[in-house]
Amino acid sequence: MPVHLGRTGAHPLQIARRVGVAPRQRGSLSGETCPDIFELTNGDFAVIGTDATERLRYCLPPGCLHGIDQRIVVITRQTLVLARPDIPDK
């Protein structure tokens, strides 16, 4: 069942599915505070990770900026690698 995230226009933004494997399957003992990736019903992706904006904002390459409402989020390599088969090509 999709998880409601709020409203964008007239349609609620919802989580459609997890991309990759659950934290427990990646070795998390608690399964509660681990990075995760979700595909949204509008086709975008949401990421749960560690906020590293303050540490990395000045390390961004030239021409790369983040908006005032954006955060730089770090997820583990394992999280992304295990999600690869679930990420659509287009």
N, CA, C and O atoms as CSV, one atom per row, in Angstrom:
chain,resi,resn,atom,element,x,y,z
A,1,MET,N,N,0.844,-1.184,0.000
A,1,MET,CA,C,0.000,0.000,0.000
A,1,MET,C,C,0.885,1.242,0.000
A,1,MET,O,O,1.810,1.330,0.808
A,2,PRO,N,N,0.627,2.200,-0.883
A,2,PRO,CA,C,1.441,3.418,-0.936
A,2,PRO,C,C,1.364,4.212,0.363
A,2,PRO,O,O,0.329,4.225,1.030
A,3,VAL,N,N,2.448,4.864,0.715
A,3,VAL,CA,C,2.514,5.715,1.891
A,3,VAL,C,C,2.328,7.155,1.458
A,3,VAL,O,O,3.023,7.616,0.553
A,4,HIS,N,N,1.403,7.884,2.084
A,4,HIS,CA,C,1.085,9.259,1.714
A,4,HIS,C,C,2.185,10.194,2.210
A,4,HIS,O,O,2.562,10.141,3.381
A,5,LEU,N,N,2.704,11.054,1.323
A,5,LEU,CA,C,3.760,12.001,1.677
A,5,LEU,C,C,3.308,13.452,1.694
A,5,LEU,O,O,4.033,14.307,2.202
A,6,GLY,N,N,2.172,13.746,1.174
A,6,GLY,CA,C,1.730,15.136,1.088
A,6,GLY,C,C,1.088,15.382,-0.255
A,6,GLY,O,O,0.742,14.435,-0.962
A,7,ARG,N,N,0.923,16.631,-0.615
A,7,ARG,CA,C,0.246,16.948,-1.869
A,7,ARG,C,C,1.142,17.755,-2.779
A,7,ARG,O,O,1.834,18.676,-2.347
A,8,THR,N,N,1.114,17.390,-4.049
A,8,THR,CA,C,1.724,18.211,-5.086
A,8,THR,C,C,0.633,18.409,-6.120
A,8,THR,O,O,0.231,17.453,-6.782
A,9,GLY,N,N,0.155,19.610,-6.267
A,9,GLY,CA,C,-0.978,19.862,-7.157
A,9,GLY,C,C,-2.207,19.193,-6.590
A,9,GLY,O,O,-2.476,19.286,-5.393
A,10,ALA,N,N,-2.955,18.517,-7.446
A,10,ALA,CA,C,-4.191,17.878,-7.013
A,10,ALA,C,C,-3.980,16.417,-6.621
A,10,ALA,O,O,-4.908,15.781,-6.123
A,11,HIS,N,N,-2.773,15.868,-6.835
A,11,HIS,CA,C,-2.544,14.455,-6.583
A,11,HIS,C,C,-1.626,14.255,-5.383
A,11,HIS,O,O,-0.596,14.921,-5.272
A,12,PRO,N,N,-1.993,13.340,-4.481
A,12,PRO,CA,C,-1.100,13.084,-3.345
A,12,PRO,C,C,0.177,12.393,-3.807
A,12,PRO,O,O,0.142,11.525,-4.679
A,13,LEU,N,N,1.276,12.772,-3.233
A,13,LEU,CA,C,2.557,12.146,-3.521
A,13,LEU,C,C,2.702,10.963,-2.576
A,13,LEU,O,O,2.583,11.116,-1.360
A,14,GLN,N,N,2.960,9.780,-3.133
A,14,GLN,CA,C,3.006,8.579,-2.315
A,14,GLN,C,C,4.210,7.721,-2.674
A,14,GLN,O,O,4.738,7.798,-3.784
A,15,ILE,N,N,4.636,6.900,-1.715
A,15,ILE,CA,C,5.664,5.910,-1.970
A,15,ILE,C,C,5.007,4.732,-2.661
A,15,ILE,O,O,4.058,4.144,-2.142
A,16,ALA,N,N,5.517,4.391,-3.838
A,16,ALA,CA,C,4.972,3.274,-4.588
A,16,ALA,C,C,5.645,1.957,-4.205
A,16,ALA,O,O,4.994,0.916,-4.107
A,17,ARG,N,N,6.998,2.024,-3.984
A,17,ARG,CA,C,7.706,0.786,-3.653
A,17,ARG,C,C,9.107,1.091,-3.152
A,17,ARG,O,O,9.665,2.156,-3.419
A,18,ARG,N,N,9.660,0.140,-2.424
A,18,ARG,CA,C,11.067,0.217,-2.028
A,18,ARG,C,C,11.898,-0.177,-3.238
A,18,ARG,O,O,11.520,-1.076,-3.990
A,19,VAL,N,N,13.023,0.490,-3.428
A,19,VAL,CA,C,13.972,0.152,-4.483
A,19,VAL,C,C,15.153,-0.523,-3.789
A,19,VAL,O,O,15.836,0.093,-2.972
A,20,GLY,N,N,15.383,-1.772,-4.115
A,20,GLY,CA,C,16.444,-2.522,-3.455
A,20,GLY,C,C,15.894,-3.383,-2.343
A,20,GLY,O,O,14.715,-3.736,-2.334
A,21,VAL,N,N,16.754,-3.713,-1.412
A,21,VAL,CA,C,16.365,-4.613,-0.333
A,21,VAL,C,C,16.177,-3.841,0.968
A,21,VAL,O,O,16.733,-2.759,1.153
A,22,ALA,N,N,15.387,-4.416,1.859
A,22,ALA,CA,C,15.104,-3.789,3.148
A,22,ALA,C,C,16.363,-3.742,4.012
A,22,ALA,O,O,17.257,-4.573,3.844
A,23,PRO,N,N,16.445,-2.777,4.937
A,23,PRO,CA,C,17.621,-2.662,5.794
A,23,PRO,C,C,17.993,-3.968,6.509
A,23,PRO,O,O,19.177,-4.288,6.616
A,24,ARG,N,N,17.027,-4.707,6.989
A,24,ARG,CA,C,17.337,-5.976,7.680
A,24,ARG,C,C,18.042,-6.954,6.749
A,24,ARG,O,O,18.918,-7.701,7.184
A,25,GLN,N,N,17.671,-6.954,5.484
A,25,GLN,CA,C,18.309,-7.839,4.508
A,25,GLN,C,C,19.734,-7.394,4.186
A,25,GLN,O,O,20.529,-8.173,3.662
A,26,ARG,N,N,20.052,-6.134,4.503
A,26,ARG,CA,C,21.412,-5.613,4.293
A,26,ARG,C,C,22.247,-5.735,5.565
A,26,ARG,O,O,23.390,-5.279,5.605
A,27,GLY,N,N,21.675,-6.353,6.612
A,27,GLY,CA,C,22.446,-6.584,7.826
A,27,GLY,C,C,22.152,-5.658,8.977
A,27,GLY,O,O,22.833,-5.737,9.999
A,28,SER,N,N,21.168,-4.778,8.865
A,28,SER,CA,C,20.822,-3.900,9.975
A,28,SER,C,C,20.209,-4.728,11.102
A,28,SER,O,O,19.293,-5.519,10.878
A,29,LEU,N,N,20.719,-4.536,12.296
A,29,LEU,CA,C,20.184,-5.292,13.430
A,29,LEU,C,C,18.821,-4.780,13.854
A,29,LEU,O,O,17.941,-5.564,14.210
A,30,SER,N,N,18.640,-3.459,13.816
A,30,SER,CA,C,17.355,-2.901,14.244
A,30,SER,C,C,16.395,-2.741,13.076
A,30,SER,O,O,15.181,-2.850,13.247
A,31,GLY,N,N,16.935,-2.481,11.888
A,31,GLY,CA,C,16.085,-2.254,10.720
A,31,GLY,C,C,15.308,-0.963,10.784
A,31,GLY,O,O,14.390,-0.757,9.991
A,32,GLU,N,N,15.656,-0.086,11.711
A,32,GLU,CA,C,14.862,1.120,11.935
A,32,GLU,C,C,15.530,2.410,11.479
A,32,GLU,O,O,14.828,3.351,11.109
A,33,THR,N,N,16.838,2.490,11.490
A,33,THR,CA,C,17.498,3.765,11.180
A,33,THR,C,C,18.556,3.568,10.105
A,33,THR,O,O,19.727,3.891,10.305
A,34,CYS,N,N,18.142,3.047,8.987
A,34,CYS,CA,C,19.087,2.734,7.927
A,34,CYS,C,C,18.724,3.459,6.646
A,34,CYS,O,O,17.562,3.806,6.434
A,35,PRO,N,N,19.724,3.694,5.776
A,35,PRO,CA,C,19.438,4.322,4.493
A,35,PRO,C,C,18.465,3.477,3.685
A,35,PRO,O,O,18.448,2.252,3.801
A,36,ASP,N,N,17.665,4.131,2.877
A,36,ASP,CA,C,16.691,3.430,2.057
A,36,ASP,C,C,16.367,4.275,0.843
A,36,ASP,O,O,16.557,5.491,0.855
A,37,ILE,N,N,15.871,3.622,-0.221
A,37,ILE,CA,C,15.495,4.297,-1.461
A,37,ILE,C,C,14.090,3.858,-1.827
A,37,ILE,O,O,13.760,2.674,-1.757
A,38,PHE,N,N,13.263,4.822,-2.218
A,38,PHE,CA,C,11.877,4.536,-2.584
A,38,PHE,C,C,11.532,5.189,-3.910
A,38,PHE,O,O,11.972,6.304,-4.193
A,39,GLU,N,N,10.748,4.500,-4.719
A,39,GLU,CA,C,10.188,5.104,-5.924
A,39,GLU,C,C,8.835,5.676,-5.561
A,39,GLU,O,O,8.036,5.025,-4.887
A,40,LEU,N,N,8.578,6.903,-6.012
A,40,LEU,CA,C,7.312,7.572,-5.726
A,40,LEU,C,C,6.317,7.330,-6.851
A,40,LEU,O,O,6.695,6.937,-7.955
A,41,THR,N,N,5.059,7.565,-6.566
A,41,THR,CA,C,4.014,7.314,-7.558
A,41,THR,C,C,4.148,8.211,-8.784
A,41,THR,O,O,3.606,7.887,-9.841
A,42,ASN,N,N,4.857,9.330,-8.664
A,42,ASN,CA,C,5.043,10.200,-9.824
A,42,ASN,C,C,6.302,9.850,-10.617
A,42,ASN,O,O,6.626,10.531,-11.589
A,43,GLY,N,N,7.026,8.777,-10.206
A,43,GLY,CA,C,8.225,8.347,-10.909
A,43,GLY,C,C,9.525,8.873,-10.324
A,43,GLY,O,O,10.600,8.390,-10.680
A,44,ASP,N,N,9.448,9.854,-9.433
A,44,ASP,CA,C,10.644,10.364,-8.762
A,44,ASP,C,C,11.089,9.376,-7.690
A,44,ASP,O,O,10.416,8.376,-7.439
A,45,PHE,N,N,12.225,9.662,-7.061
A,45,PHE,CA,C,12.754,8.803,-6.010
A,45,PHE,C,C,12.945,9.608,-4.730
A,45,PHE,O,O,13.261,10.797,-4.780
A,46,ALA,N,N,12.753,8.963,-3.593
A,46,ALA,CA,C,13.012,9.547,-2.281
A,46,ALA,C,C,14.091,8.707,-1.614
A,46,ALA,O,O,14.112,7.484,-1.747
A,47,VAL,N,N,14.990,9.381,-0.892
A,47,VAL,CA,C,16.108,8.702,-0.258
A,47,VAL,C,C,16.131,9.052,1.217
A,47,VAL,O,O,15.984,10.215,1.590
A,48,ILE,N,N,16.318,8.034,2.060
A,48,ILE,CA,C,16.586,8.245,3.481
A,48,ILE,C,C,18.082,8.037,3.656
A,48,ILE,O,O,18.609,6.978,3.316
A,49,GLY,N,N,18.756,9.027,4.177
A,49,GLY,CA,C,20.197,8.927,4.379
A,49,GLY,C,C,20.650,9.916,5.433
A,49,GLY,O,O,19.837,10.588,6.068
A,50,THR,N,N,21.946,9.994,5.605
A,50,THR,CA,C,22.530,10.905,6.579
A,50,THR,C,C,22.722,12.272,5.933
A,50,THR,O,O,23.320,12.383,4.863
A,51,ASP,N,N,22.216,13.302,6.585
A,51,ASP,CA,C,22.356,14.662,6.067
A,51,ASP,C,C,23.824,15.088,6.187
A,51,ASP,O,O,24.357,15.210,7.290
A,52,ALA,N,N,24.458,15.308,5.050
A,52,ALA,CA,C,25.872,15.710,5.018
A,52,ALA,C,C,26.043,17.065,4.348
A,52,ALA,O,O,27.130,17.393,3.874
A,53,THR,N,N,24.980,17.846,4.306
A,53,THR,CA,C,25.014,19.125,3.603
A,53,THR,C,C,26.119,20.038,4.122
A,53,THR,O,O,26.880,20.598,3.333
A,54,GLU,N,N,26.211,20.189,5.413
A,54,GLU,CA,C,27.201,21.119,5.974
A,54,GLU,C,C,28.627,20.649,5.696
A,54,GLU,O,O,29.511,21.478,5.482
A,55,ARG,N,N,28.868,19.342,5.694
A,55,ARG,CA,C,30.215,18.813,5.454
A,55,ARG,C,C,30.605,18.849,3.988
A,55,ARG,O,O,31.784,19.001,3.667
A,56,LEU,N,N,29.618,18.710,3.077
A,56,LEU,CA,C,29.946,18.549,1.662
A,56,LEU,C,C,29.615,19.744,0.764
A,56,LEU,O,O,30.045,19.773,-0.389
A,57,ARG,N,N,28.877,20.712,1.254
A,57,ARG,CA,C,28.434,21.803,0.375
A,57,ARG,C,C,29.597,22.547,-0.273
A,57,ARG,O,O,29.464,23.030,-1.397
A,58,TYR,N,N,30.718,22.648,0.403
A,58,TYR,CA,C,31.853,23.375,-0.167
A,58,TYR,C,C,32.768,22.469,-0.985
A,58,TYR,O,O,33.767,22.930,-1.538
A,59,CYS,N,N,32.432,21.186,-1.065
A,59,CYS,CA,C,33.222,20.229,-1.853
A,59,CYS,C,C,32.572,19.935,-3.202
A,59,CYS,O,O,33.118,19.172,-3.999
A,60,LEU,N,N,31.426,20.525,-3.461
A,60,LEU,CA,C,30.735,20.260,-4.726
A,60,LEU,C,C,31.589,20.738,-5.894
A,60,LEU,O,O,32.287,21.747,-5.782
A,61,PRO,N,N,31.538,20.020,-7.017
A,61,PRO,CA,C,32.318,20.455,-8.177
A,61,PRO,C,C,31.804,21.776,-8.741
A,61,PRO,O,O,30.657,22.147,-8.489
A,62,PRO,N,N,32.634,22.494,-9.502
A,62,PRO,CA,C,32.207,23.761,-10.098
A,62,PRO,C,C,30.916,23.583,-10.898
A,62,PRO,O,O,30.753,22.606,-11.629
A,63,GLY,N,N,30.013,24.535,-10.748
A,63,GLY,CA,C,28.750,24.510,-11.476
A,63,GLY,C,C,27.669,23.687,-10.819
A,63,GLY,O,O,26.540,23.656,-11.306
A,64,CYS,N,N,27.983,23.020,-9.727
A,64,CYS,CA,C,26.999,22.203,-9.016
A,64,CYS,C,C,26.582,22.937,-7.743
A,64,CYS,O,O,27.413,23.223,-6.881
A,65,LEU,N,N,25.306,23.233,-7.637
A,65,LEU,CA,C,24.774,23.944,-6.480
A,65,LEU,C,C,23.583,23.177,-5.931
A,65,LEU,O,O,22.987,22.358,-6.631
A,66,HIS,N,N,23.240,23.441,-4.685
A,66,HIS,CA,C,22.012,22.871,-4.139
A,66,HIS,C,C,21.120,24.021,-3.703
A,66,HIS,O,O,21.587,25.046,-3.208
A,67,GLY,N,N,19.823,23.821,-3.901
A,67,GLY,CA,C,18.856,24.848,-3.539
A,67,GLY,C,C,18.684,24.961,-2.041
A,67,GLY,O,O,19.066,24.060,-1.294
A,68,ILE,N,N,18.114,26.059,-1.606
A,68,ILE,CA,C,17.915,26.294,-0.178
A,68,ILE,C,C,17.031,25.221,0.458
A,68,ILE,O,O,17.142,24.951,1.654
A,69,ASP,N,N,16.158,24.613,-0.338
A,69,ASP,CA,C,15.280,23.568,0.188
A,69,ASP,C,C,15.822,22.163,-0.081
A,69,ASP,O,O,15.105,21.182,0.115
A,70,GLN,N,N,17.064,22.054,-0.522
A,70,GLN,CA,C,17.662,20.758,-0.827
A,70,GLN,C,C,18.763,20.423,0.167
A,70,GLN,O,O,19.421,21.307,0.714
A,71,ARG,N,N,18.949,19.117,0.391
A,71,ARG,CA,C,19.984,18.632,1.288
A,71,ARG,C,C,20.862,17.641,0.534
A,71,ARG,O,O,20.389,16.954,-0.371
A,72,ILE,N,N,22.117,17.568,0.898
A,72,ILE,CA,C,23.019,16.549,0.370
A,72,ILE,C,C,22.919,15.368,1.336
A,72,ILE,O,O,23.237,15.488,2.520
A,73,VAL,N,N,22.476,14.234,0.813
A,73,VAL,CA,C,22.223,13.062,1.643
A,73,VAL,C,C,23.157,11.934,1.236
A,73,VAL,O,O,23.345,11.670,0.048
A,74,VAL,N,N,23.738,11.274,2.225
A,74,VAL,CA,C,24.653,10.165,1.979
A,74,VAL,C,C,23.945,8.853,2.310
A,74,VAL,O,O,23.334,8.710,3.369
A,75,ILE,N,N,24.040,7.896,1.378
A,75,ILE,CA,C,23.599,6.535,1.638
A,75,ILE,C,C,24.808,5.620,1.466
A,75,ILE,O,O,25.790,6.003,0.830
A,76,THR,N,N,24.743,4.454,2.010
A,76,THR,CA,C,25.876,3.543,1.882
A,76,THR,C,C,25.981,3.016,0.462
A,76,THR,O,O,24.989,2.940,-0.264
A,77,ARG,N,N,27.183,2.658,0.081
A,77,ARG,CA,C,27.412,2.059,-1.232
A,77,ARG,C,C,26.568,0.797,-1.380
A,77,ARG,O,O,25.972,0.564,-2.432
A,78,GLN,N,N,26.516,-0.018,-0.325
A,78,GLN,CA,C,25.749,-1.260,-0.352
A,78,GLN,C,C,24.274,-0.998,-0.666
A,78,GLN,O,O,23.659,-1.753,-1.420
A,79,THR,N,N,23.708,0.058,-0.096
A,79,THR,CA,C,22.306,0.388,-0.345
A,79,THR,C,C,22.062,0.628,-1.828
A,79,THR,O,O,21.104,0.101,-2.394
A,80,LEU,N,N,22.918,1.417,-2.457
A,80,LEU,CA,C,22.733,1.728,-3.877
A,80,LEU,C,C,23.045,0.528,-4.771
A,80,LEU,O,O,22.313,0.264,-5.725
A,81,VAL,N,N,24.109,-0.191,-4.476
A,81,VAL,CA,C,24.476,-1.349,-5.294
A,81,VAL,C,C,23.366,-2.399,-5.270
A,81,VAL,O,O,23.031,-2.969,-6.308
A,82,LEU,N,N,22.800,-2.655,-4.101
A,82,LEU,CA,C,21.725,-3.646,-4.002
A,82,LEU,C,C,20.424,-3.152,-4.613
A,82,LEU,O,O,19.541,-3.955,-4.915
A,83,ALA,N,N,20.291,-1.841,-4.799
A,83,ALA,CA,C,19.086,-1.282,-5.434
A,83,ALA,C,C,19.191,-1.280,-6.953
A,83,ALA,O,O,18.179,-1.153,-7.643
A,84,ARG,N,N,20.387,-1.419,-7.472
A,84,ARG,CA,C,20.610,-1.307,-8.921
A,84,ARG,C,C,19.646,-2.136,-9.759
A,84,ARG,O,O,19.112,-1.611,-10.737
A,85,PRO,N,N,19.392,-3.398,-9.434
A,85,PRO,CA,C,18.477,-4.189,-10.286
A,85,PRO,C,C,17.040,-3.633,-10.326
A,85,PRO,O,O,16.298,-3.896,-11.273
A,86,ASP,N,N,16.656,-2.871,-9.303
A,86,ASP,CA,C,15.292,-2.322,-9.227
A,86,ASP,C,C,15.153,-0.939,-9.847
A,86,ASP,O,O,14.037,-0.437,-9.976
A,87,ILE,N,N,16.269,-0.309,-10.236
A,87,ILE,CA,C,16.213,1.034,-10.805
A,87,ILE,C,C,15.910,0.919,-12.300
A,87,ILE,O,O,16.642,0.250,-13.029
A,88,PRO,N,N,14.840,1.564,-12.757
A,88,PRO,CA,C,14.484,1.459,-14.171
A,88,PRO,C,C,15.543,2.082,-15.079
A,88,PRO,O,O,16.250,3.006,-14.677
A,89,ASP,N,N,15.645,1.569,-16.299
A,89,ASP,CA,C,16.568,2.119,-17.290
A,89,ASP,C,C,16.116,3.462,-17.817
A,89,ASP,O,O,16.947,4.303,-18.158
A,90,LYS,N,N,14.819,3.681,-17.890
A,90,LYS,CA,C,14.263,4.937,-18.424
A,90,LYS,C,C,13.168,5.456,-17.546
A,90,LYS,O,O,12.586,6.501,-17.837
